[in-house]
Amino acid sequence: MTMRTRALLAMMMLLAGCATDPSITVKHRVPHGGTVAVVMFEDCAIANQVDCDGSGAKASSIFVRVLSQKPGLNAVSLPRPVGAKAPLTDDAAVAYAKSKGYRYVINGEVQDYYGHMGIHSNRAGISVRVLSTSNGLELTSYSYQEKSTTHLTTPDEMLEDMAKQVADVIITEPKSRHQGNFLIYKGNGAG
């Protein structure tokens, strides 16, 4: 095997990873300028995996930061009204966020969180739902598991990418960016 072939093979392995496509269902979107409350996610519950402890707080803080960076979207963190490993139903999350005055809430669970330099792959998995507090309907659902075979991607980096995917699909574009029946990109106004 030539040195070039080895280099190409190594690059392919670096880029490949072991992940499937995320499961995203969008029924409705949050209006431009809307605020989404993010209830601290439930920690993963994998036996003998110490990284699961605190994984919900880490993941939800990443989601709040990333969603807040999306133009036209505000995100706020809500403390978890139950224990970190206790389930929180979507109905309970809706009632909780509504009692705090929010129209939209994200409820979710960390399904996997593992990150160490070693023989095992770094992993992250999450399942979240965007819910309307006015009627309890699920607006968007997102679920994804990712594994880094290269050990170079941390679970937090994987979760940040997942949060970006959610941010890209949950918000409607303002009418000022629409022209006719088409969405026209008008830039960011700088220049």
PyMOL CGO cylinders between C-alpha atoms (Angstrom):
from pymol import cmd
from pymol.cgo import CYLINDER

trace = [
    CYLINDER, 0.00, 0.00, 0.00, 1.46, 3.35, -1.02, 0.3, 1, 1, 1, 1, 1, 1,
    CYLINDER, 1.46, 3.35, -1.02, 1.84, 6.29, 1.34, 0.3, 1, 1, 1, 1, 1, 1,
    CYLINDER, 1.84, 6.29, 1.34, -0.82, 8.21, -0.63, 0.3, 1, 1, 1, 1, 1, 1,
    CYLINDER, -0.82, 8.21, -0.63, -3.30, 5.35, -0.31, 0.3, 1, 1, 1, 1, 1, 1,
    CYLINDER, -3.30, 5.35, -0.31, -2.67, 5.15, 3.43, 0.3, 1, 1, 1, 1, 1, 1,
    CYLINDER, -2.67, 5.15, 3.43, -3.19, 8.89, 3.78, 0.3, 1, 1, 1, 1, 1, 1,
    CYLINDER, -3.19, 8.89, 3.78, -6.46, 8.74, 1.82, 0.3, 1, 1, 1, 1, 1, 1,
    CYLINDER, -6.46, 8.74, 1.82, -7.67, 5.80, 3.88, 0.3, 1, 1, 1, 1, 1, 1,
    CYLINDER, -7.67, 5.80, 3.88, -6.83, 7.60, 7.13, 0.3, 1, 1, 1, 1, 1, 1,
    CYLINDER, -6.83, 7.60, 7.13, -8.67, 10.72, 5.93, 0.3, 1, 1, 1, 1, 1, 1,
    CYLINDER, -8.67, 10.72, 5.93, -11.75, 8.68, 4.99, 0.3, 1, 1, 1, 1, 1, 1,
    CYLINDER, -11.75, 8.68, 4.99, -11.77, 7.05, 8.44, 0.3, 1, 1, 1, 1, 1, 1,
    CYLINDER, -11.77, 7.05, 8.44, -11.42, 10.47, 10.06, 0.3, 1, 1, 1, 1, 1, 1,
    CYLINDER, -11.42, 10.47, 10.06, -14.34, 11.90, 8.14, 0.3, 1, 1, 1, 1, 1, 1,
    CYLINDER, -14.34, 11.90, 8.14, -16.58, 8.84, 8.20, 0.3, 1, 1, 1, 1, 1, 1,
    CYLINDER, -16.58, 8.84, 8.20, -17.51, 8.28, 11.84, 0.3, 1, 1, 1, 1, 1, 1,
    CYLINDER, -17.51, 8.28, 11.84, -20.27, 5.85, 12.72, 0.3, 1, 1, 1, 1, 1, 1,
    CYLINDER, -20.27, 5.85, 12.72, -23.48, 7.84, 12.65, 0.3, 1, 1, 1, 1, 1, 1,
    CYLINDER, -23.48, 7.84, 12.65, -26.84, 7.56, 11.02, 0.3, 1, 1, 1, 1, 1, 1,
    CYLINDER, -26.84, 7.56, 11.02, -28.99, 10.42, 9.81, 0.3, 1, 1, 1, 1, 1, 1,
    CYLINDER, -28.99, 10.42, 9.81, -30.89, 12.26, 12.51, 0.3, 1, 1, 1, 1, 1, 1,
    CYLINDER, -30.89, 12.26, 12.51, -34.61, 11.70, 12.85, 0.3, 1, 1, 1, 1, 1, 1,
    CYLINDER, -34.61, 11.70, 12.85, -36.30, 15.10, 12.48, 0.3, 1, 1, 1, 1, 1, 1,
    CYLINDER, -36.30, 15.10, 12.48, -40.03, 15.72, 12.24, 0.3, 1, 1, 1, 1, 1, 1,
    CYLINDER, -40.03, 15.72, 12.24, -41.23, 19.31, 11.81, 0.3, 1, 1, 1, 1, 1, 1,
    CYLINDER, -41.23, 19.31, 11.81, -44.98, 19.87, 12.06, 0.3, 1, 1, 1, 1, 1, 1,
    CYLINDER, -44.98, 19.87, 12.06, -44.91, 23.58, 12.94, 0.3, 1, 1, 1, 1, 1, 1,
    CYLINDER, -44.91, 23.58, 12.94, -42.23, 26.17, 13.59, 0.3, 1, 1, 1, 1, 1, 1,
    CYLINDER, -42.23, 26.17, 13.59, -41.59, 28.77, 16.25, 0.3, 1, 1, 1, 1, 1, 1,
    CYLINDER, -41.59, 28.77, 16.25, -42.33, 32.26, 14.88, 0.3, 1, 1, 1, 1, 1, 1,
    CYLINDER, -42.33, 32.26, 14.88, -39.41, 34.59, 14.15, 0.3, 1, 1, 1, 1, 1, 1,
    CYLINDER, -39.41, 34.59, 14.15, -38.65, 36.52, 17.35, 0.3, 1, 1, 1, 1, 1, 1,
    CYLINDER, -38.65, 36.52, 17.35, -40.07, 33.74, 19.54, 0.3, 1, 1, 1, 1, 1, 1,
    CYLINDER, -40.07, 33.74, 19.54, -38.64, 32.56, 22.83, 0.3, 1, 1, 1, 1, 1, 1,
    CYLINDER, -38.64, 32.56, 22.83, -38.13, 28.89, 23.64, 0.3, 1, 1, 1, 1, 1, 1,
    CYLINDER, -38.13, 28.89, 23.64, -37.69, 27.67, 27.21, 0.3, 1, 1, 1, 1, 1, 1,
    CYLINDER, -37.69, 27.67, 27.21, -35.31, 24.72, 27.49, 0.3, 1, 1, 1, 1, 1, 1,
    CYLINDER, -35.31, 24.72, 27.49, -35.98, 22.52, 30.51, 0.3, 1, 1, 1, 1, 1, 1,
    CYLINDER, -35.98, 22.52, 30.51, -32.73, 20.92, 31.66, 0.3, 1, 1, 1, 1, 1, 1,
    CYLINDER, -32.73, 20.92, 31.66, -32.61, 17.55, 29.92, 0.3, 1, 1, 1, 1, 1, 1,
    CYLINDER, -32.61, 17.55, 29.92, -32.74, 14.19, 31.69, 0.3, 1, 1, 1, 1, 1, 1,
    CYLINDER, -32.74, 14.19, 31.69, -29.31, 12.59, 32.24, 0.3, 1, 1, 1, 1, 1, 1,
    CYLINDER, -29.31, 12.59, 32.24, -28.56, 9.42, 30.31, 0.3, 1, 1, 1, 1, 1, 1,
    CYLINDER, -28.56, 9.42, 30.31, -29.10, 6.25, 32.30, 0.3, 1, 1, 1, 1, 1, 1,
    CYLINDER, -29.10, 6.25, 32.30, -26.46, 3.82, 31.07, 0.3, 1, 1, 1, 1, 1, 1,
    CYLINDER, -26.46, 3.82, 31.07, -25.30, 1.48, 33.84, 0.3, 1, 1, 1, 1, 1, 1,
    CYLINDER, -25.30, 1.48, 33.84, -21.71, 2.04, 35.02, 0.3, 1, 1, 1, 1, 1, 1,
    CYLINDER, -21.71, 2.04, 35.02, -21.19, 5.01, 32.68, 0.3, 1, 1, 1, 1, 1, 1,
    CYLINDER, -21.19, 5.01, 32.68, -20.10, 7.84, 34.99, 0.3, 1, 1, 1, 1, 1, 1,
    CYLINDER, -20.10, 7.84, 34.99, -20.22, 10.39, 32.15, 0.3, 1, 1, 1, 1, 1, 1,
    CYLINDER, -20.22, 10.39, 32.15, -24.02, 10.18, 32.29, 0.3, 1, 1, 1, 1, 1, 1,
    CYLINDER, -24.02, 10.18, 32.29, -24.06, 12.11, 35.58, 0.3, 1, 1, 1, 1, 1, 1,
    CYLINDER, -24.06, 12.11, 35.58, -24.64, 15.76, 34.69, 0.3, 1, 1, 1, 1, 1, 1,
    CYLINDER, -24.64, 15.76, 34.69, -25.02, 15.04, 30.97, 0.3, 1, 1, 1, 1, 1, 1,
    CYLINDER, -25.02, 15.04, 30.97, -28.51, 16.58, 30.87, 0.3, 1, 1, 1, 1, 1, 1,
    CYLINDER, -28.51, 16.58, 30.87, -27.31, 19.89, 32.30, 0.3, 1, 1, 1, 1, 1, 1,
    CYLINDER, -27.31, 19.89, 32.30, -24.37, 19.98, 29.86, 0.3, 1, 1, 1, 1, 1, 1,
    CYLINDER, -24.37, 19.98, 29.86, -26.53, 19.15, 26.84, 0.3, 1, 1, 1, 1, 1, 1,
    CYLINDER, -26.53, 19.15, 26.84, -29.30, 21.62, 27.67, 0.3, 1, 1, 1, 1, 1, 1,
    CYLINDER, -29.30, 21.62, 27.67, -26.82, 24.45, 28.29, 0.3, 1, 1, 1, 1, 1, 1,
    CYLINDER, -26.82, 24.45, 28.29, -25.30, 23.75, 24.86, 0.3, 1, 1, 1, 1, 1, 1,
    CYLINDER, -25.30, 23.75, 24.86, -28.78, 23.88, 23.31, 0.3, 1, 1, 1, 1, 1, 1,
    CYLINDER, -28.78, 23.88, 23.31, -29.61, 27.18, 25.04, 0.3, 1, 1, 1, 1, 1, 1,
    CYLINDER, -29.61, 27.18, 25.04, -26.34, 28.75, 23.84, 0.3, 1, 1, 1, 1, 1, 1,
    CYLINDER, -26.34, 28.75, 23.84, -26.68, 27.52, 20.24, 0.3, 1, 1, 1, 1, 1, 1,
    CYLINDER, -26.68, 27.52, 20.24, -30.38, 28.38, 19.94, 0.3, 1, 1, 1, 1, 1, 1,
    CYLINDER, -30.38, 28.38, 19.94, -29.71, 31.87, 21.34, 0.3, 1, 1, 1, 1, 1, 1,
    CYLINDER, -29.71, 31.87, 21.34, -27.15, 32.45, 18.59, 0.3, 1, 1, 1, 1, 1, 1,
    CYLINDER, -27.15, 32.45, 18.59, -29.77, 31.85, 15.89, 0.3, 1, 1, 1, 1, 1, 1,
    CYLINDER, -29.77, 31.85, 15.89, -31.04, 35.24, 14.59, 0.3, 1, 1, 1, 1, 1, 1,
    CYLINDER, -31.04, 35.24, 14.59, -34.71, 35.70, 15.48, 0.3, 1, 1, 1, 1, 1, 1,
    CYLINDER, -34.71, 35.70, 15.48, -34.73, 33.04, 18.19, 0.3, 1, 1, 1, 1, 1, 1,
    CYLINDER, -34.73, 33.04, 18.19, -34.38, 33.47, 21.94, 0.3, 1, 1, 1, 1, 1, 1,
    CYLINDER, -34.38, 33.47, 21.94, -33.70, 30.60, 24.31, 0.3, 1, 1, 1, 1, 1, 1,
    CYLINDER, -33.70, 30.60, 24.31, -33.81, 30.52, 28.09, 0.3, 1, 1, 1, 1, 1, 1,
    CYLINDER, -33.81, 30.52, 28.09, -32.87, 27.79, 30.50, 0.3, 1, 1, 1, 1, 1, 1,
    CYLINDER, -32.87, 27.79, 30.50, -35.37, 26.44, 33.02, 0.3, 1, 1, 1, 1, 1, 1,
    CYLINDER, -35.37, 26.44, 33.02, -34.16, 24.35, 35.98, 0.3, 1, 1, 1, 1, 1, 1,
    CYLINDER, -34.16, 24.35, 35.98, -35.39, 20.79, 35.94, 0.3, 1, 1, 1, 1, 1, 1,
    CYLINDER, -35.39, 20.79, 35.94, -38.43, 20.49, 38.27, 0.3, 1, 1, 1, 1, 1, 1,
    CYLINDER, -38.43, 20.49, 38.27, -37.58, 16.83, 38.98, 0.3, 1, 1, 1, 1, 1, 1,
    CYLINDER, -37.58, 16.83, 38.98, -34.30, 14.99, 39.60, 0.3, 1, 1, 1, 1, 1, 1,
    CYLINDER, -34.30, 14.99, 39.60, -31.66, 14.78, 36.88, 0.3, 1, 1, 1, 1, 1, 1,
    CYLINDER, -31.66, 14.78, 36.88, -32.41, 11.12, 36.22, 0.3, 1, 1, 1, 1, 1, 1,
    CYLINDER, -32.41, 11.12, 36.22, -36.17, 11.30, 36.83, 0.3, 1, 1, 1, 1, 1, 1,
    CYLINDER, -36.17, 11.30, 36.83, -38.42, 11.28, 33.76, 0.3, 1, 1, 1, 1, 1, 1,
    CYLINDER, -38.42, 11.28, 33.76, -40.30, 14.49, 32.91, 0.3, 1, 1, 1, 1, 1, 1,
    CYLINDER, -40.30, 14.49, 32.91, -43.30, 13.95, 30.66, 0.3, 1, 1, 1, 1, 1, 1,
    CYLINDER, -43.30, 13.95, 30.66, -43.97, 16.36, 27.84, 0.3, 1, 1, 1, 1, 1, 1,
    CYLINDER, -43.97, 16.36, 27.84, -47.29, 17.29, 29.48, 0.3, 1, 1, 1, 1, 1, 1,
    CYLINDER, -47.29, 17.29, 29.48, -45.46, 18.17, 32.71, 0.3, 1, 1, 1, 1, 1, 1,
    CYLINDER, -45.46, 18.17, 32.71, -42.84, 20.20, 30.79, 0.3, 1, 1, 1, 1, 1, 1,
    CYLINDER, -42.84, 20.20, 30.79, -45.62, 22.09, 28.97, 0.3, 1, 1, 1, 1, 1, 1,
    CYLINDER, -45.62, 22.09, 28.97, -47.44, 22.89, 32.23, 0.3, 1, 1, 1, 1, 1, 1,
    CYLINDER, -47.44, 22.89, 32.23, -44.16, 23.94, 33.89, 0.3, 1, 1, 1, 1, 1, 1,
    CYLINDER, -44.16, 23.94, 33.89, -43.10, 26.26, 31.04, 0.3, 1, 1, 1, 1, 1, 1,
    CYLINDER, -43.10, 26.26, 31.04, -46.61, 27.69, 30.73, 0.3, 1, 1, 1, 1, 1, 1,
    CYLINDER, -46.61, 27.69, 30.73, -46.64, 28.51, 34.46, 0.3, 1, 1, 1, 1, 1, 1,
    CYLINDER, -46.64, 28.51, 34.46, -43.43, 30.48, 33.85, 0.3, 1, 1, 1, 1, 1, 1,
    CYLINDER, -43.43, 30.48, 33.85, -45.05, 32.41, 30.97, 0.3, 1, 1, 1, 1, 1, 1,
    CYLINDER, -45.05, 32.41, 30.97, -43.40, 30.74, 27.96, 0.3, 1, 1, 1, 1, 1, 1,
    CYLINDER, -43.40, 30.74, 27.96, -45.22, 29.83, 24.74, 0.3, 1, 1, 1, 1, 1, 1,
    CYLINDER, -45.22, 29.83, 24.74, -42.71, 27.19, 23.63, 0.3, 1, 1, 1, 1, 1, 1,
    CYLINDER, -42.71, 27.19, 23.63, -40.66, 24.64, 25.52, 0.3, 1, 1, 1, 1, 1, 1,
    CYLINDER, -40.66, 24.64, 25.52, -38.04, 22.03, 24.64, 0.3, 1, 1, 1, 1, 1, 1,
    CYLINDER, -38.04, 22.03, 24.64, -38.11, 18.84, 26.69, 0.3, 1, 1, 1, 1, 1, 1,
    CYLINDER, -38.11, 18.84, 26.69, -35.61, 16.06, 26.17, 0.3, 1, 1, 1, 1, 1, 1,
    CYLINDER, -35.61, 16.06, 26.17, -33.36, 13.27, 27.31, 0.3, 1, 1, 1, 1, 1, 1,
    CYLINDER, -33.36, 13.27, 27.31, -29.69, 12.54, 26.81, 0.3, 1, 1, 1, 1, 1, 1,
    CYLINDER, -29.69, 12.54, 26.81, -29.51, 8.98, 25.53, 0.3, 1, 1, 1, 1, 1, 1,
    CYLINDER, -29.51, 8.98, 25.53, -25.73, 8.62, 25.54, 0.3, 1, 1, 1, 1, 1, 1,
    CYLINDER, -25.73, 8.62, 25.54, -22.78, 10.72, 26.67, 0.3, 1, 1, 1, 1, 1, 1,
    CYLINDER, -22.78, 10.72, 26.67, -19.28, 9.26, 26.73, 0.3, 1, 1, 1, 1, 1, 1,
    CYLINDER, -19.28, 9.26, 26.73, -16.00, 11.00, 26.11, 0.3, 1, 1, 1, 1, 1, 1,
    CYLINDER, -16.00, 11.00, 26.11, -12.55, 9.71, 27.00, 0.3, 1, 1, 1, 1, 1, 1,
    CYLINDER, -12.55, 9.71, 27.00, -9.27, 9.22, 25.29, 0.3, 1, 1, 1, 1, 1, 1,
    CYLINDER, -9.27, 9.22, 25.29, -9.04, 5.46, 25.12, 0.3, 1, 1, 1, 1, 1, 1,
    CYLINDER, -9.04, 5.46, 25.12, -10.14, 2.44, 23.22, 0.3, 1, 1, 1, 1, 1, 1,
    CYLINDER, -10.14, 2.44, 23.22, -13.86, 3.25, 23.31, 0.3, 1, 1, 1, 1, 1, 1,
    CYLINDER, -13.86, 3.25, 23.31, -15.39, 5.74, 20.89, 0.3, 1, 1, 1, 1, 1, 1,
    CYLINDER, -15.39, 5.74, 20.89, -16.69, 9.10, 22.08, 0.3, 1, 1, 1, 1, 1, 1,
    CYLINDER, -16.69, 9.10, 22.08, -20.49, 9.13, 21.83, 0.3, 1, 1, 1, 1, 1, 1,
    CYLINDER, -20.49, 9.13, 21.83, -23.48, 11.40, 22.24, 0.3, 1, 1, 1, 1, 1, 1,
    CYLINDER, -23.48, 11.40, 22.24, -27.18, 10.82, 21.77, 0.3, 1, 1, 1, 1, 1, 1,
    CYLINDER, -27.18, 10.82, 21.77, -30.22, 12.96, 22.40, 0.3, 1, 1, 1, 1, 1, 1,
    CYLINDER, -30.22, 12.96, 22.40, -33.97, 13.04, 21.95, 0.3, 1, 1, 1, 1, 1, 1,
    CYLINDER, -33.97, 13.04, 21.95, -35.80, 16.39, 22.17, 0.3, 1, 1, 1, 1, 1, 1,
    CYLINDER, -35.80, 16.39, 22.17, -39.25, 17.75, 21.44, 0.3, 1, 1, 1, 1, 1, 1,
    CYLINDER, -39.25, 17.75, 21.44, -40.30, 21.36, 20.82, 0.3, 1, 1, 1, 1, 1, 1,
    CYLINDER, -40.30, 21.36, 20.82, -43.77, 21.82, 22.32, 0.3, 1, 1, 1, 1, 1, 1,
    CYLINDER, -43.77, 21.82, 22.32, -46.40, 24.54, 22.28, 0.3, 1, 1, 1, 1, 1, 1,
    CYLINDER, -46.40, 24.54, 22.28, -47.58, 25.47, 25.78, 0.3, 1, 1, 1, 1, 1, 1,
    CYLINDER, -47.58, 25.47, 25.78, -50.89, 26.81, 24.45, 0.3, 1, 1, 1, 1, 1, 1,
    CYLINDER, -50.89, 26.81, 24.45, -52.16, 23.39, 23.34, 0.3, 1, 1, 1, 1, 1, 1,
    CYLINDER, -52.16, 23.39, 23.34, -49.44, 20.87, 24.25, 0.3, 1, 1, 1, 1, 1, 1,
    CYLINDER, -49.44, 20.87, 24.25, -48.82, 19.94, 20.63, 0.3, 1, 1, 1, 1, 1, 1,
    CYLINDER, -48.82, 19.94, 20.63, -45.43, 18.66, 19.52, 0.3, 1, 1, 1, 1, 1, 1,
    CYLINDER, -45.43, 18.66, 19.52, -44.08, 21.11, 16.94, 0.3, 1, 1, 1, 1, 1, 1,
    CYLINDER, -44.08, 21.11, 16.94, -40.77, 19.40, 16.22, 0.3, 1, 1, 1, 1, 1, 1,
    CYLINDER, -40.77, 19.40, 16.22, -39.08, 16.20, 17.32, 0.3, 1, 1, 1, 1, 1, 1,
    CYLINDER, -39.08, 16.20, 17.32, -35.40, 15.38, 16.94, 0.3, 1, 1, 1, 1, 1, 1,
    CYLINDER, -35.40, 15.38, 16.94, -33.47, 12.25, 17.82, 0.3, 1, 1, 1, 1, 1, 1,
    CYLINDER, -33.47, 12.25, 17.82, -29.87, 11.37, 17.01, 0.3, 1, 1, 1, 1, 1, 1,
    CYLINDER, -29.87, 11.37, 17.01, -27.04, 9.09, 18.16, 0.3, 1, 1, 1, 1, 1, 1,
    CYLINDER, -27.04, 9.09, 18.16, -23.48, 9.77, 17.06, 0.3, 1, 1, 1, 1, 1, 1,
    CYLINDER, -23.48, 9.77, 17.06, -20.23, 7.90, 17.60, 0.3, 1, 1, 1, 1, 1, 1,
    CYLINDER, -20.23, 7.90, 17.60, -16.78, 9.23, 16.79, 0.3, 1, 1, 1, 1, 1, 1,
    CYLINDER, -16.78, 9.23, 16.79, -14.44, 6.47, 15.72, 0.3, 1, 1, 1, 1, 1, 1,
    CYLINDER, -14.44, 6.47, 15.72, -11.49, 8.86, 15.64, 0.3, 1, 1, 1, 1, 1, 1,
    CYLINDER, -11.49, 8.86, 15.64, -11.76, 9.99, 19.29, 0.3, 1, 1, 1, 1, 1, 1,
    CYLINDER, -11.76, 9.99, 19.29, -11.21, 13.56, 18.06, 0.3, 1, 1, 1, 1, 1, 1,
    CYLINDER, -11.21, 13.56, 18.06, -14.80, 14.76, 18.41, 0.3, 1, 1, 1, 1, 1, 1,
    CYLINDER, -14.80, 14.76, 18.41, -16.00, 15.28, 21.97, 0.3, 1, 1, 1, 1, 1, 1,
    CYLINDER, -16.00, 15.28, 21.97, -19.58, 14.58, 23.09, 0.3, 1, 1, 1, 1, 1, 1,
    CYLINDER, -19.58, 14.58, 23.09, -20.08, 18.32, 23.62, 0.3, 1, 1, 1, 1, 1, 1,
    CYLINDER, -20.08, 18.32, 23.62, -19.03, 19.04, 20.03, 0.3, 1, 1, 1, 1, 1, 1,
    CYLINDER, -19.03, 19.04, 20.03, -21.45, 16.38, 18.79, 0.3, 1, 1, 1, 1, 1, 1,
    CYLINDER, -21.45, 16.38, 18.79, -24.25, 17.89, 20.91, 0.3, 1, 1, 1, 1, 1, 1,
    CYLINDER, -24.25, 17.89, 20.91, -23.44, 21.35, 19.55, 0.3, 1, 1, 1, 1, 1, 1,
    CYLINDER, -23.44, 21.35, 19.55, -23.88, 20.05, 16.00, 0.3, 1, 1, 1, 1, 1, 1,
    CYLINDER, -23.88, 20.05, 16.00, -27.19, 18.47, 17.02, 0.3, 1, 1, 1, 1, 1, 1,
    CYLINDER, -27.19, 18.47, 17.02, -28.35, 21.76, 18.56, 0.3, 1, 1, 1, 1, 1, 1,
    CYLINDER, -28.35, 21.76, 18.56, -27.46, 23.58, 15.34, 0.3, 1, 1, 1, 1, 1, 1,
    CYLINDER, -27.46, 23.58, 15.34, -29.58, 21.12, 13.36, 0.3, 1, 1, 1, 1, 1, 1,
    CYLINDER, -29.58, 21.12, 13.36, -32.53, 21.78, 15.67, 0.3, 1, 1, 1, 1, 1, 1,
    CYLINDER, -32.53, 21.78, 15.67, -32.01, 25.56, 15.52, 0.3, 1, 1, 1, 1, 1, 1,
    CYLINDER, -32.01, 25.56, 15.52, -32.04, 25.45, 11.72, 0.3, 1, 1, 1, 1, 1, 1,
    CYLINDER, -32.04, 25.45, 11.72, -35.45, 23.77, 11.52, 0.3, 1, 1, 1, 1, 1, 1,
    CYLINDER, -35.45, 23.77, 11.52, -37.53, 25.16, 14.39, 0.3, 1, 1, 1, 1, 1, 1,
    CYLINDER, -37.53, 25.16, 14.39, -37.81, 28.83, 13.43, 0.3, 1, 1, 1, 1, 1, 1,
    CYLINDER, -37.81, 28.83, 13.43, -39.85, 30.39, 10.63, 0.3, 1, 1, 1, 1, 1, 1,
    CYLINDER, -39.85, 30.39, 10.63, -38.15, 32.86, 8.36, 0.3, 1, 1, 1, 1, 1, 1,
    CYLINDER, -38.15, 32.86, 8.36, -39.45, 36.43, 8.69, 0.3, 1, 1, 1, 1, 1, 1,
    CYLINDER, -39.45, 36.43, 8.69, -41.72, 37.68, 5.88, 0.3, 1, 1, 1, 1, 1, 1,
    CYLINDER, -41.72, 37.68, 5.88, -39.09, 40.29, 4.98, 0.3, 1, 1, 1, 1, 1, 1,
    CYLINDER, -39.09, 40.29, 4.98, -36.97, 37.42, 3.64, 0.3, 1, 1, 1, 1, 1, 1,
    CYLINDER, -36.97, 37.42, 3.64, -39.79, 36.05, 1.47, 0.3, 1, 1, 1, 1, 1, 1,
    CYLINDER, -39.79, 36.05, 1.47, -40.60, 37.22, -2.01, 0.3, 1, 1, 1, 1, 1, 1,
    CYLINDER, -40.60, 37.22, -2.01, -43.64, 35.69, -3.70, 0.3, 1, 1, 1, 1, 1, 1,
    CYLINDER, -43.64, 35.69, -3.70, -43.81, 31.97, -2.98, 0.3, 1, 1, 1, 1, 1, 1,
    CYLINDER, -43.81, 31.97, -2.98, -40.05, 31.62, -2.72, 0.3, 1, 1, 1, 1, 1, 1,
    CYLINDER, -40.05, 31.62, -2.72, -37.62, 32.14, 0.14, 0.3, 1, 1, 1, 1, 1, 1,
    CYLINDER, -37.62, 32.14, 0.14, -34.98, 34.65, -0.98, 0.3, 1, 1, 1, 1, 1, 1,
    CYLINDER, -34.98, 34.65, -0.98, -31.79, 35.08, 0.99, 0.3, 1, 1, 1, 1, 1, 1,
    CYLINDER, -31.79, 35.08, 0.99, -31.18, 38.81, 1.40, 0.3, 1, 1, 1, 1, 1, 1,
    CYLINDER, -31.18, 38.81, 1.40, -27.98, 38.56, 3.45, 0.3, 1, 1, 1, 1, 1, 1,
    CYLINDER, -27.98, 38.56, 3.45, -27.46, 39.95, 6.90, 0.3, 1, 1, 1, 1, 1, 1,
    CYLINDER, -27.46, 39.95, 6.90, -27.77, 43.62, 5.99, 0.3, 1, 1, 1, 1, 1, 1,
    CYLINDER, -27.77, 43.62, 5.99, -24.11, 44.39, 6.58, 0.3, 1, 1, 1, 1, 1, 1,
    CYLINDER, -24.11, 44.39, 6.58, -22.12, 45.91, 3.84, 0.3, 1, 1, 1, 1, 1, 1,
]
cmd.load_cgo(trace, "trace")
